[in-house]
């Protein structure tokens, strides 16, 4: 299991946060998450590419994905 810190662009409200949270929940690979406007910490069995795809599918831009301990 890995943990990632993500920076995004394009989110402007809590509805945006909800869309991203739901997308991560729906993928079935997330064990924990903290999503805020334009940033998130995701823990689970995901690759950086999967994270990027999930966020971009919701209409937001990924600025940076950093693997953390």
PQR file with spaces between the fields and no chain letter, atoms N, CA, C, O and H, PARSE charges and radii, in Angstrom:
ATOM       1  N    UNK     1       0.851   -1.179    0.000 -0.4000 1.5000
ATOM       2  CA   UNK     1       0.000    0.000    0.000 -0.0000 2.0000
ATOM       3  C    UNK     1       0.893    1.236    0.000  0.5500 1.7000
ATOM       4  O    UNK     1       1.920    1.272    0.678 -0.5500 1.4000
ATOM       5  N    UNK     2       0.494    2.237   -0.759 -0.4000 1.5000
ATOM       6  CA   UNK     2       1.272    3.465   -0.877 -0.0000 2.0000
ATOM       7  C    UNK     2       0.442    4.669   -0.446  0.5500 1.7000
ATOM       8  O    UNK     2      -0.788    4.621   -0.403 -0.5500 1.4000
ATOM       9  H    UNK     2      -0.340    2.207   -1.310  0.4000 1.0000
ATOM      10  N    UNK     3       1.145    5.737   -0.130 -0.4000 1.5000
ATOM      11  CA   UNK     3       0.498    6.977    0.278 -0.0000 2.0000
ATOM      12  C    UNK     3       1.025    8.103   -0.615  0.5500 1.7000
ATOM      13  O    UNK     3       2.232    8.226   -0.826 -0.5500 1.4000
ATOM      14  H    UNK     3       2.144    5.775   -0.164  0.4000 1.0000
ATOM      15  N    UNK     4       0.108    8.922   -1.137 -0.4000 1.5000
ATOM      16  CA   UNK     4       0.468    9.970   -2.081 -0.0000 2.0000
ATOM      17  C    UNK     4      -0.105   11.316   -1.653  0.5500 1.7000
ATOM      18  O    UNK     4      -1.228   11.401   -1.156 -0.5500 1.4000
ATOM      19  H    UNK     4      -0.872    8.822   -0.966  0.4000 1.0000
ATOM      20  N    UNK     5       0.684   12.359   -1.853 -0.4000 1.5000
ATOM      21  CA   UNK     5       0.242   13.737   -1.676 -0.0000 2.0000
ATOM      22  C    UNK     5       0.033   14.302   -3.076  0.5500 1.7000
ATOM      23  O    UNK     5       0.922   14.213   -3.923 -0.5500 1.4000
ATOM      24  H    UNK     5       1.597   12.290   -2.256  0.4000 1.0000
ATOM      25  N    UNK     6      -1.141   14.884   -3.324 -0.4000 1.5000
ATOM      26  CA   UNK     6      -1.511   15.323   -4.664 -0.0000 2.0000
ATOM      27  C    UNK     6      -1.883   16.798   -4.638  0.5500 1.7000
ATOM      28  O    UNK     6      -2.593   17.259   -3.744 -0.5500 1.4000
ATOM      29  H    UNK     6      -1.864   14.957   -2.636  0.4000 1.0000
ATOM      30  N    UNK     7      -1.394   17.529   -5.632 -0.4000 1.5000
ATOM      31  CA   UNK     7      -1.799   18.919   -5.855 -0.0000 2.0000
ATOM      32  C    UNK     7      -2.564   18.966   -7.164  0.5500 1.7000
ATOM      33  O    UNK     7      -2.152   18.360   -8.154 -0.5500 1.4000
ATOM      34  H    UNK     7      -0.817   17.155   -6.358  0.4000 1.0000
ATOM      35  N    UNK     8      -3.690   19.694   -7.169 -0.4000 1.5000
ATOM      36  CA   UNK     8      -4.561   19.775   -8.343 -0.0000 2.0000
ATOM      37  C    UNK     8      -4.930   21.225   -8.623  0.5500 1.7000
ATOM      38  O    UNK     8      -4.731   22.104   -7.785 -0.5500 1.4000
ATOM      39  H    UNK     8      -4.024   20.186   -6.365  0.4000 1.0000
ATOM      40  N    UNK     9      -5.467   21.459   -9.805 -0.4000 1.5000
ATOM      41  CA   UNK     9      -6.047   22.756  -10.180 -0.0000 2.0000
ATOM      42  C    UNK     9      -7.465   22.533  -10.677  0.5500 1.7000
ATOM      43  O    UNK     9      -7.796   21.471  -11.205 -0.5500 1.4000
ATOM      44  H    UNK     9      -5.629   20.745  -10.486  0.4000 1.0000
ATOM      45  N    UNK    10      -8.293   23.550  -10.500 -0.4000 1.5000
ATOM      46  CA   UNK    10      -9.625   23.519  -11.078 -0.0000 2.0000
ATOM      47  C    UNK    10     -10.751   23.306  -10.081  0.5500 1.7000
ATOM      48  O    UNK    10     -11.920   23.481  -10.422 -0.5500 1.4000
ATOM      49  H    UNK    10      -8.024   24.413  -10.072  0.4000 1.0000
ATOM      50  N    UNK    11     -10.414   22.930   -8.857 -0.4000 1.5000
ATOM      51  CA   UNK    11     -11.464   22.732   -7.848 -0.0000 2.0000
ATOM      52  C    UNK    11     -11.790   24.082   -7.220  0.5500 1.7000
ATOM      53  O    UNK    11     -10.891   24.857   -6.893 -0.5500 1.4000
ATOM      54  H    UNK    11      -9.463   22.788   -8.581  0.4000 1.0000
ATOM      55  N    UNK    12     -13.086   24.357   -7.053 -0.4000 1.5000
ATOM      56  CA   UNK    12     -13.461   25.667   -6.515 -0.0000 2.0000
ATOM      57  C    UNK    12     -14.415   25.598   -5.330  0.5500 1.7000
ATOM      58  O    UNK    12     -14.701   26.623   -4.711 -0.5500 1.4000
ATOM      59  H    UNK    12     -13.816   23.727   -7.319  0.4000 1.0000
ATOM      60  N    UNK    13     -14.915   24.400   -5.002 -0.4000 1.5000
ATOM      61  CA   UNK    13     -15.895   24.327   -3.919 -0.0000 2.0000
ATOM      62  C    UNK    13     -15.938   22.911   -3.331  0.5500 1.7000
ATOM      63  O    UNK    13     -15.228   22.012   -3.782 -0.5500 1.4000
ATOM      64  H    UNK    13     -14.683   23.567   -5.504  0.4000 1.0000
ATOM      65  N    UNK    14     -16.769   22.743   -2.337 -0.4000 1.5000
ATOM      66  CA   UNK    14     -16.880   21.446   -1.683 -0.0000 2.0000
ATOM      67  C    UNK    14     -17.574   20.411   -2.578  0.5500 1.7000
ATOM      68  O    UNK    14     -17.395   19.210   -2.378 -0.5500 1.4000
ATOM      69  H    UNK    14     -17.345   23.474   -1.971  0.4000 1.0000
ATOM      70  N    UNK    15     -18.352   20.857   -3.548 -0.4000 1.5000
ATOM      71  CA   UNK    15     -18.936   19.911   -4.507 -0.0000 2.0000
ATOM      72  C    UNK    15     -17.832   19.254   -5.326  0.5500 1.7000
ATOM      73  O    UNK    15     -17.890   18.059   -5.617 -0.5500 1.4000
ATOM      74  H    UNK    15     -18.496   21.833   -3.710  0.4000 1.0000
ATOM      75  N    UNK    16     -16.821   20.045   -5.696 -0.4000 1.5000
ATOM      76  CA   UNK    16     -15.667   19.501   -6.420 -0.0000 2.0000
ATOM      77  C    UNK    16     -14.964   18.442   -5.566  0.5500 1.7000
ATOM      78  O    UNK    16     -14.602   17.371   -6.052 -0.5500 1.4000
ATOM      79  H    UNK    16     -16.773   21.015   -5.460  0.4000 1.0000
ATOM      80  N    UNK    17     -14.783   18.762   -4.305 -0.4000 1.5000
ATOM      81  CA   UNK    17     -14.160   17.815   -3.372 -0.0000 2.0000
ATOM      82  C    UNK    17     -14.975   16.527   -3.329  0.5500 1.7000
ATOM      83  O    UNK    17     -14.407   15.435   -3.356 -0.5500 1.4000
ATOM      84  H    UNK    17     -15.077   19.632   -3.910  0.4000 1.0000
ATOM      85  N    UNK    18     -16.279   16.641   -3.264 -0.4000 1.5000
ATOM      86  CA   UNK    18     -17.151   15.469   -3.225 -0.0000 2.0000
ATOM      87  C    UNK    18     -17.032   14.603   -4.466  0.5500 1.7000
ATOM      88  O    UNK    18     -17.050   13.376   -4.375 -0.5500 1.4000
ATOM      89  H    UNK    18     -16.740   17.527   -3.242  0.4000 1.0000
ATOM      90  N    UNK    19     -16.910   15.236   -5.622 -0.4000 1.5000
ATOM      91  CA   UNK    19     -16.769   14.482   -6.871 -0.0000 2.0000
ATOM      92  C    UNK    19     -15.496   13.652   -6.850  0.5500 1.7000
ATOM      93  O    UNK    19     -15.504   12.481   -7.232 -0.5500 1.4000
ATOM      94  H    UNK    19     -16.896   16.233   -5.696  0.4000 1.0000
ATOM      95  N    UNK    20     -14.396   14.262   -6.400 -0.4000 1.5000
ATOM      96  CA   UNK    20     -13.116   13.550   -6.355 -0.0000 2.0000
ATOM      97  C    UNK    20     -13.165   12.434   -5.318  0.5500 1.7000
ATOM      98  O    UNK    20     -12.699   11.325   -5.583 -0.5500 1.4000
ATOM      99  H    UNK    20     -14.390   15.213   -6.090  0.4000 1.0000
ATOM     100  N    UNK    21     -13.723   12.710   -4.142 -0.4000 1.5000
ATOM     101  CA   UNK    21     -13.846   11.670   -3.114 -0.0000 2.0000
ATOM     102  C    UNK    21     -14.645   10.478   -3.627  0.5500 1.7000
ATOM     103  O    UNK    21     -14.239    9.329   -3.452 -0.5500 1.4000
ATOM     104  H    UNK    21     -14.101   13.611   -3.926  0.4000 1.0000
ATOM     105  N    UNK    22     -15.767   10.751   -4.253 -0.4000 1.5000
ATOM     106  CA   UNK    22     -16.602    9.668   -4.779 -0.0000 2.0000
ATOM     107  C    UNK    22     -15.871    8.859   -5.836  0.5500 1.7000
ATOM     108  O    UNK    22     -15.997    7.635   -5.878 -0.5500 1.4000
ATOM     109  H    UNK    22     -16.097   11.685   -4.396  0.4000 1.0000
ATOM     110  N    UNK    23     -15.111    9.526   -6.685 -0.4000 1.5000
ATOM     111  CA   UNK    23     -14.363    8.818   -7.729 -0.0000 2.0000
ATOM     112  C    UNK    23     -13.328    7.888   -7.111  0.5500 1.7000
ATOM     113  O    UNK    23     -13.154    6.761   -7.573 -0.5500 1.4000
ATOM     114  H    UNK    23     -15.009   10.520   -6.651  0.4000 1.0000
ATOM     115  N    UNK    24     -12.636    8.352   -6.067 -0.4000 1.5000
ATOM     116  CA   UNK    24     -11.659    7.490   -5.404 -0.0000 2.0000
ATOM     117  C    UNK    24     -12.339    6.337   -4.674  0.5500 1.7000
ATOM     118  O    UNK    24     -11.837    5.213   -4.695 -0.5500 1.4000
ATOM     119  H    UNK    24     -12.777    9.268   -5.692  0.4000 1.0000
ATOM     120  N    UNK    25     -13.470    6.597   -4.029 -0.4000 1.5000
ATOM     121  CA   UNK    25     -14.210    5.523   -3.358 -0.0000 2.0000
ATOM     122  C    UNK    25     -14.679    4.475   -4.356  0.5500 1.7000
ATOM     123  O    UNK    25     -14.624    3.278   -4.074 -0.5500 1.4000
ATOM     124  H    UNK    25     -13.879    7.510   -4.012  0.4000 1.0000
ATOM     125  N    UNK    26     -15.137    4.916   -5.516 -0.4000 1.5000
ATOM     126  CA   UNK    26     -15.658    4.006   -6.539 -0.0000 2.0000
ATOM     127  C    UNK    26     -14.581    3.104   -7.143  0.5500 1.7000
ATOM     128  O    UNK    26     -14.894    2.024   -7.645 -0.5500 1.4000
ATOM     129  H    UNK    26     -15.181    5.888   -5.745  0.4000 1.0000
ATOM     130  N    UNK    27     -13.329    3.528   -7.103 -0.4000 1.5000
ATOM     131  CA   UNK    27     -12.276    2.717   -7.721 -0.0000 2.0000
ATOM     132  C    UNK    27     -11.991    1.451   -6.911  0.5500 1.7000
ATOM     133  O    UNK    27     -11.458    0.481   -7.450 -0.5500 1.4000
ATOM     134  H    UNK    27     -13.074    4.405   -6.695  0.4000 1.0000
ATOM     135  N    UNK    28     -12.339    1.452   -5.627 -0.4000 1.5000
ATOM     136  CA   UNK    28     -12.184    0.263   -4.797 -0.0000 2.0000
ATOM     137  C    UNK    28     -10.771   -0.039   -4.333  0.5500 1.7000
ATOM     138  O    UNK    28     -10.525   -1.110   -3.779 -0.5500 1.4000
ATOM     139  H    UNK    28     -12.771    2.240   -5.189  0.4000 1.0000
ATOM     140  N    UNK    29      -9.834    0.878   -4.545 -0.4000 1.5000
ATOM     141  CA   UNK    29      -8.440    0.626   -4.170 -0.0000 2.0000
ATOM     142  C    UNK    29      -7.934    1.563   -3.080  0.5500 1.7000
ATOM     143  O    UNK    29      -6.757    1.510   -2.723 -0.5500 1.4000
ATOM     144  H    UNK    29     -10.034    1.749   -4.995  0.4000 1.0000
ATOM     145  N    UNK    30      -8.794    2.413   -2.549 -0.4000 1.5000
ATOM     146  CA   UNK    30      -8.380    3.413   -1.567 -0.0000 2.0000
ATOM     147  C    UNK    30      -8.747    2.947   -0.162  0.5500 1.7000
ATOM     148  O    UNK    30      -9.873    2.524    0.097 -0.5500 1.4000
ATOM     149  H    UNK    30      -9.751    2.456   -2.839  0.4000 1.0000
ATOM     150  N    UNK    31      -7.768    3.034    0.739 -0.4000 1.5000
ATOM     151  CA   UNK    31      -8.005    2.661    2.140 -0.0000 2.0000
ATOM     152  C    UNK    31      -8.179    3.874    3.035  0.5500 1.7000
ATOM     153  O    UNK    31      -8.738    3.778    4.127 -0.5500 1.4000
ATOM     154  H    UNK    31      -6.852    3.378    0.528  0.4000 1.0000
ATOM     155  N    UNK    32      -7.699    5.008    2.567 -0.4000 1.5000
ATOM     156  CA   UNK    32      -7.839    6.236    3.337 -0.0000 2.0000
ATOM     157  C    UNK    32      -7.616    7.435    2.450  0.5500 1.7000
ATOM     158  O    UNK    32      -6.840    7.369    1.496 -0.5500 1.4000
ATOM     159  H    UNK    32      -7.245    5.086    1.679  0.4000 1.0000
ATOM     160  N    UNK    33      -8.294    8.541    2.753 -0.4000 1.5000
ATOM     161  CA   UNK    33      -8.102    9.753    1.953 -0.0000 2.0000
ATOM     162  C    UNK    33      -8.482   10.982    2.750  0.5500 1.7000
ATOM     163  O    UNK    33      -9.328   10.948    3.644 -0.5500 1.4000
ATOM     164  H    UNK    33      -8.924    8.595    3.527  0.4000 1.0000
ATOM     165  N    UNK    34      -7.821   12.072    2.389 -0.4000 1.5000
ATOM     166  CA   UNK    34      -8.150   13.392    2.909 -0.0000 2.0000
ATOM     167  C    UNK    34      -8.134   14.313    1.696  0.5500 1.7000
ATOM     168  O    UNK    34      -7.065   14.664    1.197 -0.5500 1.4000
ATOM     169  H    UNK    34      -7.135   12.100    1.662  0.4000 1.0000
ATOM     170  N    UNK    35      -9.308   14.704    1.220 -0.4000 1.5000
ATOM     171  CA   UNK    35      -9.408   15.527    0.022 -0.0000 2.0000
ATOM     172  C    UNK    35      -9.908   16.906    0.419  0.5500 1.7000
ATOM     173  O    UNK    35     -10.923   17.041    1.102 -0.5500 1.4000
ATOM     174  H    UNK    35     -10.176   14.418    1.625  0.4000 1.0000
ATOM     175  N    UNK    36      -9.179   17.928   -0.017 -0.4000 1.5000
ATOM     176  CA   UNK    36      -9.559   19.321    0.179 -0.0000 2.0000
ATOM     177  C    UNK    36      -9.520   20.003   -1.176  0.5500 1.7000
ATOM     178  O    UNK    36      -9.168   19.381   -2.178 -0.5500 1.4000
ATOM     179  H    UNK    36      -8.354   17.818   -0.571  0.4000 1.0000
ATOM     180  N    UNK    37      -9.878   21.267   -1.213 -0.4000 1.5000
ATOM     181  CA   UNK    37      -9.851   21.995   -2.483 -0.0000 2.0000
ATOM     182  C    UNK    37      -8.407   22.070   -2.980  0.5500 1.7000
ATOM     183  O    UNK    37      -7.533   22.639   -2.326 -0.5500 1.4000
ATOM     184  H    UNK    37     -10.164   21.772   -0.399  0.4000 1.0000
ATOM     185  N    UNK    38      -8.181   21.475   -4.164 -0.4000 1.5000
ATOM     186  CA   UNK    38      -6.907   21.479   -4.876 -0.0000 2.0000
ATOM     187  C    UNK    38      -5.772   20.712   -4.206  0.5500 1.7000
ATOM     188  O    UNK    38      -4.612   20.887   -4.581 -0.5500 1.4000
ATOM     189  H    UNK    38      -8.891   21.013   -4.695  0.4000 1.0000
ATOM     190  N    UNK    39      -6.081   19.862   -3.216 -0.4000 1.5000
ATOM     191  CA   UNK    39      -5.040   19.008   -2.651 -0.0000 2.0000
ATOM     192  C    UNK    39      -5.669   17.783   -2.011  0.5500 1.7000
ATOM     193  O    UNK    39      -6.832   17.789   -1.611 -0.5500 1.4000
ATOM     194  H    UNK    39      -7.023   19.720   -2.912  0.4000 1.0000
ATOM     195  N    UNK    40      -4.867   16.737   -1.929 -0.4000 1.5000
ATOM     196  CA   UNK    40      -5.371   15.494   -1.337 -0.0000 2.0000
ATOM     197  C    UNK    40      -4.205   14.634   -0.864  0.5500 1.7000
ATOM     198  O    UNK    40      -3.079   14.753   -1.347 -0.5500 1.4000
ATOM     199  H    UNK    40      -3.922   16.732   -2.255  0.4000 1.0000
ATOM     200  N    UNK    41      -4.508   13.769    0.093 -0.4000 1.5000
ATOM     201  CA   UNK    41      -3.613   12.689    0.492 -0.0000 2.0000
ATOM     202  C    UNK    41      -4.422   11.412    0.341  0.5500 1.7000
ATOM     203  O    UNK    41      -5.493   11.267    0.930 -0.5500 1.4000
ATOM     204  H    UNK    41      -5.423   13.672    0.485  0.4000 1.0000
ATOM     205  N    UNK    42      -3.895   10.485   -0.458 -0.4000 1.5000
ATOM     206  CA   UNK    42      -4.584    9.241   -0.769 -0.0000 2.0000
ATOM     207  C    UNK    42      -3.704    8.078   -0.344  0.5500 1.7000
ATOM     208  O    UNK    42      -2.507    8.062   -0.628 -0.5500 1.4000
ATOM     209  H    UNK    42      -3.025   10.603   -0.936  0.4000 1.0000
ATOM     210  N    UNK    43      -4.297    7.107    0.336 -0.4000 1.5000
ATOM     211  CA   UNK    43      -3.577    5.902    0.735 -0.0000 2.0000
ATOM     212  C    UNK    43      -4.310    4.698    0.164  0.5500 1.7000
ATOM     213  O    UNK    43      -5.517    4.546    0.352 -0.5500 1.4000
ATOM     214  H    UNK    43      -5.270    7.120    0.567  0.4000 1.0000
ATOM     215  N    UNK    44      -3.574    3.847   -0.533 -0.4000 1.5000
ATOM     216  CA   UNK    44      -4.211    2.669   -1.102 -0.0000 2.0000
ATOM     217  C    UNK    44      -3.319    1.948   -2.091  0.5500 1.7000
ATOM     218  O    UNK    44      -2.117    2.200   -2.172 -0.5500 1.4000
ATOM     219  H    UNK    44      -2.594    3.971   -0.686  0.4000 1.0000
ATOM     220  N    UNK    45      -3.926    1.056   -2.833 -0.4000 1.5000
ATOM     221  CA   UNK    45      -3.214    0.243   -3.811 -0.0000 2.0000
ATOM     222  C    UNK    45      -3.373    0.833   -5.212  0.5500 1.7000
ATOM     223  O    UNK    45      -3.879    0.177   -6.122 -0.5500 1.4000
ATOM     224  H    UNK    45      -4.903    0.852   -2.767  0.4000 1.0000
ATOM     225  N    UNK    46      -2.937    2.068   -5.367 -0.4000 1.5000
ATOM     226  CA   UNK    46      -3.052    2.794   -6.626 -0.0000 2.0000
ATOM     227  C    UNK    46      -1.674    3.186   -7.140  0.5500 1.7000
ATOM     228  O    UNK    46      -0.738    3.370   -6.362 -0.5500 1.4000
ATOM     229  H    UNK    46      -2.526    2.601   -4.628  0.4000 1.0000
ATOM     230  N    UNK    47      -1.561    3.308   -8.447 -0.4000 1.5000
ATOM     231  CA   UNK    47      -0.345    3.854   -9.046 -0.0000 2.0000
ATOM     232  C    UNK    47      -0.549    5.350   -9.265  0.5500 1.7000
ATOM     233  O    UNK    47      -1.673    5.848   -9.202 -0.5500 1.4000
ATOM     234  H    UNK    47      -2.322    3.158   -9.079  0.4000 1.0000
ATOM     235  N    UNK    48       0.539    6.055   -9.521 -0.4000 1.5000
ATOM     236  CA   UNK    48       0.426    7.482   -9.818 -0.0000 2.0000
ATOM     237  C    UNK    48      -0.422    7.706  -11.065  0.5500 1.7000
ATOM     238  O    UNK    48      -1.195    8.662  -11.127 -0.5500 1.4000
ATOM     239  H    UNK    48       1.452    5.650   -9.572  0.4000 1.0000
ATOM     240  N    UNK    49      -0.282    6.837  -12.048 -0.4000 1.5000
ATOM     241  CA   UNK    49      -1.053    6.960  -13.287 -0.0000 2.0000
ATOM     242  C    UNK    49      -2.559    6.781  -13.019  0.5500 1.7000
ATOM     243  O    UNK    49      -3.379    7.498  -13.592 -0.5500 1.4000
ATOM     244  H    UNK    49       0.345    6.060  -11.998  0.4000 1.0000
ATOM     245  N    UNK    50      -2.916    5.831  -12.154 -0.4000 1.5000
ATOM     246  CA   UNK    50      -4.330    5.624  -11.814 -0.0000 2.0000
ATOM     247  C    UNK    50      -4.889    6.849  -11.090  0.5500 1.7000
ATOM     248  O    UNK    50      -6.016    7.269  -11.352 -0.5500 1.4000
ATOM     249  H    UNK    50      -2.250    5.248  -11.689  0.4000 1.0000
ATOM     250  N    UNK    51      -4.110    7.412  -10.192 -0.4000 1.5000
ATOM     251  CA   UNK    51      -4.538    8.617   -9.471 -0.0000 2.0000
ATOM     252  C    UNK    51      -4.781    9.753  -10.455  0.5500 1.7000
ATOM     253  O    UNK    51      -5.810   10.425  -10.402 -0.5500 1.4000
ATOM     254  H    UNK    51      -3.194    7.071   -9.979  0.4000 1.0000
ATOM     255  N    UNK    52      -3.824    9.958  -11.349 -0.4000 1.5000
ATOM     256  CA   UNK    52      -3.939   11.018  -12.358 -0.0000 2.0000
ATOM     257  C    UNK    52      -5.186   10.809  -13.213  0.5500 1.7000
ATOM     258  O    UNK    52      -5.930   11.758  -13.462 -0.5500 1.4000
ATOM     259  H    UNK    52      -2.988    9.411  -11.392  0.4000 1.0000
ATOM     260  N    UNK    53      -5.420    9.595  -13.657 -0.4000 1.5000
ATOM     261  CA   UNK    53      -6.590    9.298  -14.490 -0.0000 2.0000
ATOM     262  C    UNK    53      -7.894    9.583  -13.761  0.5500 1.7000
ATOM     263  O    UNK    53      -8.816   10.159  -14.339 -0.5500 1.4000
ATOM     264  H    UNK    53      -4.816    8.824  -13.455  0.4000 1.0000
ATOM     265  N    UNK    54      -7.979    9.186  -12.497 -0.4000 1.5000
ATOM     266  CA   UNK    54      -9.204    9.404  -11.710 -0.0000 2.0000
ATOM     267  C    UNK    54      -9.499   10.896  -11.591  0.5500 1.7000
ATOM     268  O    UNK    54     -10.633   11.328  -11.798 -0.5500 1.4000
ATOM     269  H    UNK    54      -7.231    8.718  -12.027  0.4000 1.0000
ATOM     270  N    UNK    55      -8.486   11.676  -11.261 -0.4000 1.5000
ATOM     271  CA   UNK    55      -8.675   13.120  -11.079 -0.0000 2.0000
ATOM     272  C    UNK    55      -9.024   13.792  -12.405  0.5500 1.7000
ATOM     273  O    UNK    55      -9.933   14.620  -12.465 -0.5500 1.4000
ATOM     274  H    UNK    55      -7.565   11.325  -11.093  0.4000 1.0000
ATOM     275  N    UNK    56      -8.307   13.436  -13.457 -0.4000 1.5000
ATOM     276  CA   UNK    56      -8.565   14.050  -14.754 -0.0000 2.0000
ATOM     277  C    UNK    56      -9.915   13.640  -15.320  0.5500 1.7000
ATOM     278  O    UNK    56     -10.553   14.431  -16.015 -0.5500 1.4000
ATOM     279  H    UNK    56      -7.569   12.763  -13.408  0.4000 1.0000
ATOM     280  N    UNK    57     -10.363   12.425  -15.040 -0.4000 1.5000
ATOM     281  CA   UNK    57     -11.696   11.997  -15.473 -0.0000 2.0000
ATOM     282  C    UNK    57     -12.797   12.835  -14.823  0.5500 1.7000
ATOM     283  O    UNK    57     -13.888   12.971  -15.377 -0.5500 1.4000
ATOM     284  H    UNK    57      -9.845   11.783  -14.476  0.4000 1.0000
ATOM     285  N    UNK    58     -12.511   13.390  -13.654 -0.4000 1.5000
ATOM     286  CA   UNK    58     -13.476   14.265  -12.979 -0.0000 2.0000
ATOM     287  C    UNK    58     -13.385   15.709  -13.473  0.5500 1.7000
ATOM     288  O    UNK    58     -14.186   16.553  -13.070 -0.5500 1.4000
ATOM     289  H    UNK    58     -11.626   13.279  -13.204  0.4000 1.0000
ATOM     290  N    UNK    59     -12.415   15.996  -14.343 -0.4000 1.5000
ATOM     291  CA   UNK    59     -12.318   17.323  -14.937 -0.0000 2.0000
ATOM     292  C    UNK    59     -11.315   18.263  -14.301  0.5500 1.7000
ATOM     293  O    UNK    59     -11.340   19.465  -14.567 -0.5500 1.4000
ATOM     294  H    UNK    59     -11.765   15.311  -14.670  0.4000 1.0000
ATOM     295  N    UNK    60     -10.433   17.738  -13.467 -0.4000 1.5000
ATOM     296  CA   UNK    60      -9.444   18.579  -12.785 -0.0000 2.0000
ATOM     297  C    UNK    60      -8.045   18.244  -13.289  0.5500 1.7000
ATOM     298  O    UNK    60      -7.804   17.154  -13.807 -0.5500 1.4000
ATOM     299  H    UNK    60     -10.413   16.762  -13.251  0.4000 1.0000
ATOM     300  N    UNK    61      -7.134   19.188  -13.132 -0.4000 1.5000
ATOM     301  CA   UNK    61      -5.762   19.017  -13.594 -0.0000 2.0000
ATOM     302  C    UNK    61      -4.854   18.630  -12.433  0.5500 1.7000
ATOM     303  O    UNK    61      -4.927   19.215  -11.353 -0.5500 1.4000
ATOM     304  H    UNK    61      -7.330   20.074  -12.711  0.4000 1.0000
ATOM     305  N    UNK    62      -4.004   17.644  -12.666 -0.4000 1.5000
ATOM     306  CA   UNK    62      -3.026   17.232  -11.670 -0.0000 2.0000
ATOM     307  C    UNK    62      -1.772   18.073  -11.863  0.5500 1.7000
ATOM     308  O    UNK    62      -1.208   18.120  -12.957 -0.5500 1.4000
ATOM     309  H    UNK    62      -3.945   17.168  -13.544  0.4000 1.0000
ATOM     310  N    UNK    63      -1.340   18.736  -10.796 -0.4000 1.5000
ATOM     311  CA   UNK    63      -0.127   19.552  -10.830 -0.0000 2.0000
ATOM     312  C    UNK    63       1.058   18.707  -10.398  0.5500 1.7000
ATOM     313  O    UNK    63       2.121   18.758  -11.017 -0.5500 1.4000
ATOM     314  H    UNK    63      -1.797   18.698   -9.908  0.4000 1.0000
ATOM     315  N    UNK    64       0.876   17.919   -9.321 -0.4000 1.5000
ATOM     316  CA   UNK    64       1.986   17.165   -8.750 -0.0000 2.0000
ATOM     317  C    UNK    64       1.449   15.975   -7.957  0.5500 1.7000
ATOM     318  O    UNK    64       0.450   16.081   -7.246 -0.5500 1.4000
ATOM     319  H    UNK    64       0.013   17.878   -8.818  0.4000 1.0000
ATOM     320  N    UNK    65       2.129   14.850   -8.095 -0.4000 1.5000
ATOM     321  CA   UNK    65       1.852   13.673   -7.264 -0.0000 2.0000
ATOM     322  C    UNK    65       3.167   13.273   -6.624  0.5500 1.7000
ATOM     323  O    UNK    65       4.155   13.029   -7.315 -0.5500 1.4000
ATOM     324  H    UNK    65       2.940   14.764   -8.673  0.4000 1.0000
ATOM     325  N    UNK    66       3.174   13.207   -5.299 -0.4000 1.5000
ATOM     326  CA   UNK    66       4.386   12.873   -4.558 -0.0000 2.0000
ATOM     327  C    UNK    66       4.117   11.688   -3.639  0.5500 1.7000
ATOM     328  O    UNK    66       3.188   11.722   -2.832 -0.5500 1.4000
ATOM     329  H    UNK    66       2.371   13.405   -4.738  0.4000 1.0000
ATOM     330  N    UNK    67       4.929   10.640   -3.760 -0.4000 1.5000
ATOM     331  CA   UNK    67       4.802    9.495   -2.874 -0.0000 2.0000
ATOM     332  C    UNK    67       5.426    9.861   -1.526  0.5500 1.7000
ATOM     333  O    UNK    67       6.546   10.369   -1.461 -0.5500 1.4000
ATOM     334  H    UNK    67       5.683   10.612   -4.415  0.4000 1.0000
ATOM     335  N    UNK    68       4.676    9.592   -0.448 -0.4000 1.5000
ATOM     336  CA   UNK    68       5.159    9.931    0.894 -0.0000 2.0000
ATOM     337  C    UNK    68       5.157    8.687    1.772  0.5500 1.7000
ATOM     338  O    UNK    68       4.520    7.684    1.450 -0.5500 1.4000
ATOM     339  H    UNK    68       3.766    9.180   -0.500  0.4000 1.0000
ATOM     340  N    UNK    69       5.883    8.765    2.892 -0.4000 1.5000
ATOM     341  CA   UNK    69       5.952    7.628    3.830 -0.0000 2.0000
ATOM     342  C    UNK    69       4.770    7.581    4.743  0.5500 1.7000
ATOM     343  O    UNK    69       4.678    6.689    5.587 -0.5500 1.4000
ATOM     344  H    UNK    69       6.401    9.579    3.154  0.4000 1.0000
